[in-house]
């Protein structure tokens, strides 16, 4: 007789996985390959997910670190995270045909930075040093006009030009709660500091964190499907633990999951970062079904209907 599998309750967070900006960026690469033929070069990972990158490579995308690696006659796509102004300037200098897949919500932050600069304000950018989005945002303006603030401790010590009016902007993929704490620390020192007209942390980041908070208190373990270099995925792990889940673990593929970490548990939560496709969530569920009888409850905190148009060059 077959041994009966133990029951495992799954709380499936919604929304989860791809956001509109990620979906648009991937479509830009796919449409460029279809329209212009392979190879199409992509500067940096189009989004932070190896499954997505490898899938695009099989279609004809070639991922490079810098424009130096792009031949003169090949199209190139800039990643969803955004790039410093020096990158399209160099592409133009070399007469490269390029497509900008920067998420429109990141571009919004770029425009805010430029507007603050035009009004003579020194900018405090809340974000993570070295992240491509932060590099791209700081690269919109001359050196020295933006100060990076990574945490509340830095907010209490960051040095700004004497007498300069101030404004803050943020990376789009931060922890909502952490950012609120950093802003509060900055406001204690700089109460006249200008804030974004609309919050910079994007709707997808906010919604995915809210969904995790909605299930964290009921789950004994949270599985976050995503990549370790994906800021929004890492934040979901942190949010789950802070919201009361005893343990949160990131998993990139179903094959990477050790079912042993789930044994003995009654209820777990599953979510996915904004750059992780739903097929990877299905992989994790399939892996769990090998050992458990799954009872799935989807917990949806928001409906997302936002879409972004492709660049005009691909709509012609």
PLY file of the C-alpha trace (Angstrom):
ply
format ascii 1.0
element vertex 316
property float x
property float y
property float z
element edge 315
property int vertex1
property int vertex2
end_header
0.00 0.00 0.00
1.12 3.53 -0.75
1.88 5.53 2.35
-0.39 8.54 2.73
1.41 11.85 2.34
1.23 14.31 5.24
-1.03 17.32 4.68
0.59 20.71 4.18
-1.38 23.94 4.11
-0.04 26.52 1.64
-0.82 30.22 1.98
-0.11 31.64 -1.45
0.53 35.39 -1.36
-1.13 37.63 -3.90
0.09 39.66 -5.62
3.36 37.85 -6.23
5.84 37.47 -9.07
6.16 39.59 -12.20
5.28 43.28 -12.06
4.43 45.48 -15.05
7.96 46.90 -15.31
9.58 43.46 -15.39
7.03 42.14 -17.88
7.68 45.15 -20.16
11.47 44.76 -19.98
11.34 41.09 -20.95
8.94 41.81 -23.82
11.31 44.51 -25.10
14.14 41.98 -25.38
11.89 39.31 -26.93
10.39 41.75 -29.45
13.84 43.12 -30.35
15.04 39.57 -31.08
11.93 38.88 -33.16
12.17 42.14 -35.08
15.93 42.50 -35.60
17.07 38.90 -35.27
19.67 37.52 -32.88
21.95 38.45 -31.35
20.44 41.30 -29.36
22.80 42.58 -26.68
21.59 43.47 -23.19
23.63 45.61 -20.81
23.46 43.85 -17.41
20.79 41.33 -16.43
17.51 42.61 -17.87
15.95 41.71 -14.50
17.51 39.94 -11.53
16.50 36.36 -12.23
18.74 33.68 -13.76
15.80 31.66 -15.13
14.63 34.71 -17.09
18.15 35.56 -18.26
18.87 32.01 -19.43
15.51 31.82 -21.22
16.33 35.01 -23.14
19.83 33.72 -23.91
18.27 30.67 -25.58
16.24 33.04 -27.75
19.29 35.00 -28.84
20.03 37.59 -26.17
23.66 38.21 -25.22
24.21 39.76 -21.79
27.21 42.02 -21.30
28.52 44.23 -18.51
29.35 47.31 -20.56
28.84 48.82 -24.00
32.47 48.05 -24.87
31.31 44.46 -25.42
28.61 45.43 -27.95
29.56 45.29 -31.65
28.92 48.41 -33.73
26.15 46.83 -35.82
24.14 45.15 -33.04
21.10 46.48 -31.13
21.47 46.84 -27.37
18.87 46.97 -24.58
19.36 48.73 -21.24
18.06 46.83 -18.20
14.88 47.55 -16.24
16.89 49.04 -13.36
17.89 52.14 -15.32
21.30 53.47 -16.36
23.38 56.60 -15.76
23.08 59.27 -18.45
26.61 58.42 -19.54
25.42 55.08 -20.97
22.96 56.34 -23.63
25.39 59.18 -24.33
28.13 56.64 -25.10
25.70 54.58 -27.19
24.82 57.68 -29.21
28.48 58.58 -29.63
29.09 55.11 -31.11
25.91 55.31 -33.23
24.55 52.18 -31.54
20.85 51.44 -31.88
19.56 51.08 -28.34
16.27 50.37 -26.57
15.76 51.56 -23.01
13.89 49.01 -20.88
14.10 51.13 -17.72
10.93 50.64 -15.66
8.72 53.73 -16.08
8.48 53.99 -12.28
12.28 54.19 -12.07
12.24 56.80 -14.84
9.78 58.76 -12.69
12.38 58.89 -9.90
14.99 60.05 -12.43
12.71 62.93 -13.46
12.13 63.86 -9.82
15.89 63.99 -9.25
16.35 66.27 -12.26
13.55 68.57 -11.12
15.01 68.90 -7.62
18.43 69.61 -9.09
16.96 72.27 -11.38
15.47 73.98 -8.31
18.82 74.05 -6.57
18.12 71.30 -4.04
20.66 68.82 -2.74
19.21 65.31 -3.01
19.22 62.56 -0.40
18.73 59.20 -2.13
17.52 56.39 0.12
18.78 53.11 -1.33
21.43 50.40 -1.38
24.95 51.23 -2.50
25.99 49.48 -5.70
22.49 48.41 -6.72
22.03 49.09 -10.46
18.97 51.25 -9.83
20.88 53.44 -7.38
23.86 53.69 -9.74
21.48 54.72 -12.52
19.64 57.28 -10.43
22.80 58.91 -9.08
24.14 58.94 -12.63
21.36 61.28 -13.77
23.07 64.23 -12.09
26.57 65.68 -11.62
28.79 64.08 -8.98
28.33 65.52 -5.50
24.72 66.61 -5.98
23.24 63.39 -4.53
24.03 61.84 -1.14
23.19 58.16 -0.59
21.50 57.15 2.66
21.28 53.40 3.29
19.81 53.21 6.79
18.57 55.21 9.77
22.08 55.39 11.24
23.37 57.08 8.09
20.31 59.35 8.11
21.44 60.64 11.50
24.98 61.36 10.32
24.87 62.18 6.59
26.59 65.47 5.77
24.89 67.90 3.40
26.02 71.23 1.93
25.53 74.04 4.46
22.38 76.03 3.82
21.30 74.00 0.79
17.59 73.20 0.41
17.07 69.43 0.53
14.83 66.81 -1.07
14.70 63.04 -0.74
13.96 60.32 -3.29
14.12 56.55 -2.90
14.98 53.35 -4.69
11.74 51.73 -5.86
12.31 48.29 -4.30
12.95 49.09 -0.63
11.27 47.85 2.52
8.30 50.14 3.12
8.79 50.02 6.90
12.57 50.52 6.79
12.18 53.47 4.47
9.61 55.08 6.75
12.12 54.85 9.61
14.89 56.39 7.51
12.63 59.24 6.37
11.60 59.89 9.98
15.27 60.10 11.03
15.99 62.53 8.19
12.96 64.65 9.06
14.19 65.03 12.64
17.29 66.74 11.26
15.82 68.37 8.16
12.14 69.17 8.75
11.97 71.38 5.63
13.17 68.56 3.35
11.01 68.13 0.23
9.29 64.76 -0.23
8.19 63.03 -3.45
4.75 64.15 -4.63
3.93 60.42 -4.75
5.85 57.70 -2.95
8.83 56.38 -4.93
8.60 52.80 -3.65
6.66 51.19 -6.46
3.17 49.72 -6.22
4.49 46.19 -6.88
7.00 46.31 -4.03
4.37 47.72 -1.67
1.74 45.15 -2.67
4.08 42.16 -2.40
5.22 43.23 1.05
1.62 43.77 2.16
0.69 40.28 0.94
3.55 38.76 2.91
2.49 40.63 6.04
-1.05 39.29 5.58
0.10 35.67 5.82
3.29 35.87 7.92
1.48 35.49 11.26
-0.24 32.30 10.10
2.81 30.63 8.54
5.49 28.58 10.25
7.82 29.10 7.29
7.84 31.53 4.36
9.32 30.48 1.01
10.29 33.45 -1.16
10.82 32.49 -4.79
13.44 34.88 -6.12
17.10 35.65 -6.63
19.66 36.72 -4.00
20.64 39.75 -6.10
17.00 40.86 -6.41
16.41 43.71 -3.96
12.65 43.24 -3.77
13.02 39.48 -3.18
15.51 39.98 -0.34
13.15 42.53 1.21
10.32 39.96 1.19
12.44 37.60 3.30
13.09 40.40 5.79
9.47 41.54 5.84
8.21 38.00 6.51
10.44 37.55 9.54
9.63 40.99 10.95
5.91 40.36 10.45
5.99 37.32 12.73
6.94 34.36 10.56
9.42 32.18 12.53
11.58 31.56 9.46
11.83 32.83 5.89
13.94 31.22 3.17
14.68 32.25 -0.40
14.57 29.57 -3.09
15.45 30.14 -6.75
14.05 26.95 -8.31
11.89 24.05 -7.23
14.86 21.72 -7.68
16.78 23.78 -5.10
14.20 23.22 -2.38
14.93 20.62 0.29
11.50 19.33 1.38
13.12 18.43 4.68
12.86 22.04 5.86
9.06 21.71 5.67
8.66 18.36 7.44
6.72 18.59 10.65
5.11 21.91 9.72
1.40 22.43 9.23
1.25 25.71 7.32
3.75 27.58 5.17
3.56 30.71 3.06
4.82 31.12 -0.49
5.47 34.35 -2.39
7.67 35.46 -5.29
9.72 38.55 -5.98
8.72 40.90 -8.79
11.33 39.44 -11.16
10.33 35.79 -10.59
7.91 34.24 -13.14
4.92 32.23 -11.97
6.39 29.07 -13.52
8.99 29.08 -10.73
6.23 29.16 -8.10
4.65 26.20 -9.87
8.01 24.40 -9.74
8.16 24.89 -5.95
4.61 23.61 -5.54
5.41 20.57 -7.71
8.46 19.85 -5.58
6.38 20.02 -2.41
3.70 17.74 -3.92
6.31 14.99 -4.16
6.27 14.73 -0.36
3.04 16.37 0.81
-0.68 16.54 0.15
-1.07 20.27 -0.52
-4.10 22.34 0.49
-3.68 25.75 -1.15
-5.30 28.99 0.01
-4.59 32.12 -2.01
-4.53 35.30 0.08
-4.93 38.34 -2.18
-4.51 41.84 -0.76
-4.61 43.83 -4.01
-5.49 43.45 -7.68
-2.89 44.72 -10.15
-4.03 45.88 -13.58
-1.14 48.19 -14.47
0.57 47.71 -17.82
3.31 49.72 -19.54
3.67 50.34 -23.27
6.71 49.19 -25.22
9.07 51.86 -26.61
7.84 53.65 -29.73
10.54 51.96 -31.85
8.89 48.58 -31.18
5.37 49.84 -31.74
6.03 51.13 -35.24
0 1
1 2
2 3
3 4
4 5
5 6
6 7
7 8
8 9
9 10
10 11
11 12
12 13
13 14
14 15
15 16
16 17
17 18
18 19
19 20
20 21
21 22
22 23
23 24
24 25
25 26
26 27
27 28
28 29
29 30
30 31
31 32
32 33
33 34
34 35
35 36
36 37
37 38
38 39
39 40
40 41
41 42
42 43
43 44
44 45
45 46
46 47
47 48
48 49
49 50
50 51
51 52
52 53
53 54
54 55
55 56
56 57
57 58
58 59
59 60
60 61
61 62
62 63
63 64
64 65
65 66
66 67
67 68
68 69
69 70
70 71
71 72
72 73
73 74
74 75
75 76
76 77
77 78
78 79
79 80
80 81
81 82
82 83
83 84
84 85
85 86
86 87
87 88
88 89
89 90
90 91
91 92
92 93
93 94
94 95
95 96
96 97
97 98
98 99
99 100
100 101
101 102
102 103
103 104
104 105
105 106
106 107
107 108
108 109
109 110
110 111
111 112
112 113
113 114
114 115
115 116
116 117
117 118
118 119
119 120
120 121
121 122
122 123
123 124
124 125
125 126
126 127
127 128
128 129
129 130
130 131
131 132
132 133
133 134
134 135
135 136
136 137
137 138
138 139
139 140
140 141
141 142
142 143
143 144
144 145
145 146
146 147
147 148
148 149
149 150
150 151
151 152
152 153
153 154
154 155
155 156
156 157
157 158
158 159
159 160
160 161
161 162
162 163
163 164
164 165
165 166
166 167
167 168
168 169
169 170
170 171
171 172
172 173
173 174
174 175
175 176
176 177
177 178
178 179
179 180
180 181
181 182
182 183
183 184
184 185
185 186
186 187
187 188
188 189
189 190
190 191
191 192
192 193
193 194
194 195
195 196
196 197
197 198
198 199
199 200
200 201
201 202
202 203
203 204
204 205
205 206
206 207
207 208
208 209
209 210
210 211
211 212
212 213
213 214
214 215
215 216
216 217
217 218
218 219
219 220
220 221
221 222
222 223
223 224
224 225
225 226
226 227
227 228
228 229
229 230
230 231
231 232
232 233
233 234
234 235
235 236
236 237
237 238
238 239
239 240
240 241
241 242
242 243
243 244
244 245
245 246
246 247
247 248
248 249
249 250
250 251
251 252
252 253
253 254
254 255
255 256
256 257
257 258
258 259
259 260
260 261
261 262
262 263
263 264
264 265
265 266
266 267
267 268
268 269
269 270
270 271
271 272
272 273
273 274
274 275
275 276
276 277
277 278
278 279
279 280
280 281
281 282
282 283
283 284
284 285
285 286
286 287
287 288
288 289
289 290
290 291
291 292
292 293
293 294
294 295
295 296
296 297
297 298
298 299
299 300
300 301
301 302
302 303
303 304
304 305
305 306
306 307
307 308
308 309
309 310
310 311
311 312
312 313
313 314
314 315
